Structure formats: C-alpha cells, structure tokens
Amino acid sequence: MRPDTLAIHFAQDPDPSTGALVAPIHATSTFVQDEPGVHRGFDYSRTNNPTRRTLEQVLAALEGVRHCAAFASGLAAEHAILQGFTSPGDHVITTPDVYGGTFRLLNAVHGPKGLAWTQCDLADERALDAAFRPETKLVWLESPTNPRLFVFDIEKVCSIARRRGVRVVVDNTFASPVNQRPFALGADLVVHSVTKYLAGHSDLIQGAVLARDEETLAPVRFLQNATGAVPSPFDCWLTLRGLKTLGLRIARHNENAQRAAEFLAAHPAVARTYYPGLPSHPGHEIARRQSSGFGGVVSVELRGTGADARRFASSLRYFRLGESLGGVKSLVCHPASMTHASIPAAERARLGLSDSLVRLSVGIEDGRDLLDDLAETLGRCGG
Ligand SMILES: Cc1ncc(COP(=O)(O)O)c(C=O)c1O
C-alpha cells in the first residue's frame, strides 16, 4: 500500500460487528473480562484502547515501521523518551535551534535532575565529534528546526552516532512522514507533535514516539502506561480522520509555502527568509536529497525592530496570531515572545534567535489570498 492509500485503509477495515465503514470511537475506560484476568486484548484504556491502537498502527505504517506509542502531547512523548533513555549524569546532544518546549524540558525539567545537554551545529562534523562524551546517550535532532528551518544531514548524523553506540531521535514534526522518512535515513526513534500536520486541523493536542522494533520502544511503552499521559479515544479518532487527507494537505502546504517564501525573499522589507525550498538556503541540497517536499513553515527576519515584527505578526488577515503550526488555517507567531519565550533573552541572543523573527505556518487556503495578505501587511507595517 502506498502512503495515501495506507492512511485511508491500513488497520481500518469495516467494523466486523456492524459493518460501519469508519472505525468507531471506543469511548470506554475499561473492558469486561471473560474470566478474571482473561480478556480480549484490552483491559483498561490507559494501558491500551482499540481506537488508540488503530491510530498507533497507522502512524507507524506512515513512518515505514510497525511500532508506535501515542501520547497526550508532543512534549509528553518527548518526556517519555528522555525518561526512558537517560539517567542523571547522562548527556544529550541537540541542535542549535530547538523547539522552545524541548529546550525547557531539557533545561528546567531534566537538567536540574542531572541530565547534561549541549546544543551543537550538527552540520559541523568536527563540532559534532567533539560534542560526544562517554555519557552521551542520545542525539536529539530536529530537521527542519523550529523556528529557523535549519536542515541537517540525518543520514550522516545517524552514521556518526551509530559508530559511537549513541541513539538518534528525530523530531519529524515539521516535515511529516509525507516529506521525510527518518527511519530510512538511520534514525532509531522518531517523535512527533501529532498536534501539527498529522492531526492537521488545530483542534487537538497529541504526540507519538515510533521505533523499528518493540524492544527499542519498550522503555517508552512502559512509561506510556506507568505515567499515563495517553490521548483520549476521541482525539485518536480525530487524528485518524485528519490523516486521511495528510498527503493532499502536505502537497498544498508545500506549494503555498514555496510561493510565500519566494515572495518574501524578494521583498525589500524582509532582511532574511528561512525556507529549505529556496536555493539560497544553506541546507537546500541536503533537503532535496533527504526529503520529498520542503514543508509548510517559512520564517523571516524583518528589517525593522522587534516592535515592527510584532506589529506585522498582529496585523495579518488570514495568518492568525497564535502558537502552533501545521493546521489547515494559516498561523503566524513571534517566536521571541511566544513559542520560544521559555528560552531566556540572553540565551536567545547567543543562539541568534532575533526579536525581528516572524514564523509563518502557511495553511492550505488559496495561495493567492495568502500572498495578497503578506503583500498588503508588509506594505502597511513592514518596518
Ligand atoms: C518541533 C516540535 N516538537 C515538539 C513540539 C511539542 O508538541 P506539543 O505542543 O504537541 O506538546 C512542538 C510544539 O510546537 C514542536 O513544534
């Protein structure tokens, strides 16, 4: 089955008891047992639930593997990986740009409990080599990164890490499995904020961890039940619904974002445009090689001040000012005061995360309306 067919058919045969075409929502906390301790594969919905299991099967198949654990949020999924694969005293290497919530999880949750971590330019092989320590347990890789869309050679990073016996986690949220398949490039674990492209309609929060084999996933699977941050059957059903149009949606996100990036890159009010689909992007060739589309997020640094960037972000018509990305409806965010505000200002300055940076999540509206919106708003408050 090819991915677009798989998203509609895989593990989703009509319900045998009723013939219902669409898999039902199994809204139940518990399952009646035939005898004490004898059940039909489900005993309690924190441990396992049929709607969640279907979702896990479809998500895994889309990433080209068979094992997935769904969580109540992307961060709950990340937390399970860090808890399951690291202990106090261990060390993690990550990218210079990393989602603000991931930064906070490392810095304010696991860091104080003894986990050391380093942000490293994974494109610089020598810097990456030097970043490894005997205690390094994971390389945590976003590509493209949030919010500046840096692209890293996933295959190369995986082969360097493998030589040292270190696992690589790829956060594939920005690309989605339609654009990029990290397991084929050597990743050991893939994590998603399902909230974004996979669910696709900005109407739920969810996460997932995927692995090639159940043995690798085991620590995460254990924590899924033991700590209980599981998604509701209804949210799993909504994601299954959203996934049926994933291929169509991503194609339109890619197309609209490419057009928006080309327009912005040529605009005098824009100092710098970050989009892997632009030939001027330093990771363009790698992105072409390792992904089949460049995604729906475009970030720009405006020429004006941080205040000008905030005014621009607040004045767009179709790009609604809000955190998140990956939904059908376009969104805009000012990372320094929104998604990445949990990174202290001095740290943001050190990382080059400018106050004049604006991140656009380009939706699937008619791309011409989106370009008109960008042009009119830049004309009014471009700085
Ligand atoms: C790249 C990335 N990873 C993880 C997350 C966290 O996911 P969630 O918001 O579903 O907890 C986000 C959220 O914005 C994200 O952008």
The ligand as an SDF file (V2000), in Angstrom:
LIG
                    3D

 16 16  0  0  0  0  0  0  0  0999 V2000
    9.0560   20.6530   16.6250 C   0  0  0  0  0  0  0  0  0  0  0  0
    8.1360   20.4590   17.8070 C   0  0  0  0  0  0  0  0  0  0  0  0
    8.3030   19.3990   18.5940 N   0  0  0  0  0  0  0  0  0  0  0  0
    7.5120   19.1820   19.6720 C   0  0  0  0  0  0  0  0  0  0  0  0
    6.5010   20.0750   19.9980 C   0  0  0  0  0  0  0  0  0  0  0  0
    5.6620   19.8270   21.2290 C   0  0  0  0  0  0  0  0  0  0  0  0
    4.4260   19.2860   20.8880 O   0  0  0  0  0  0  0  0  0  0  0  0
    3.0480   19.5430   21.6870 P   0  0  0  0  0  0  0  0  0  0  0  0
    2.7640   21.0080   21.5920 O   0  0  0  0  0  0  0  0  0  0  0  0
    2.0820   18.6770   20.9620 O   0  0  0  0  0  0  0  0  0  0  0  0
    3.2860   19.1180   23.0950 O   0  0  0  0  0  0  0  0  0  0  0  0
    6.2840   21.1860   19.1980 C   0  0  0  0  0  0  0  0  0  0  0  0
    5.2040   22.1340   19.5230 C   0  0  0  0  0  0  0  0  0  0  0  0
    5.1280   23.2160   18.9750 O   0  0  0  0  0  0  0  0  0  0  0  0
    7.1230   21.3850   18.0570 C   0  0  0  0  0  0  0  0  0  0  0  0
    6.9800   22.4540   17.2640 O   0  0  0  0  0  0  0  0  0  0  0  0
  1  2  1  0
  2  3  1  0
  2 15  2  0
  3  4  2  0
  4  5  1  0
  5  6  1  0
  5 12  2  0
  6  7  1  0
  7  8  1  0
  8  9  2  0
  8 10  1  0
  8 11  1  0
 12 13  1  0
 12 15  1  0
 13 14  2  0
 15 16  1  0
M  END
$$$$
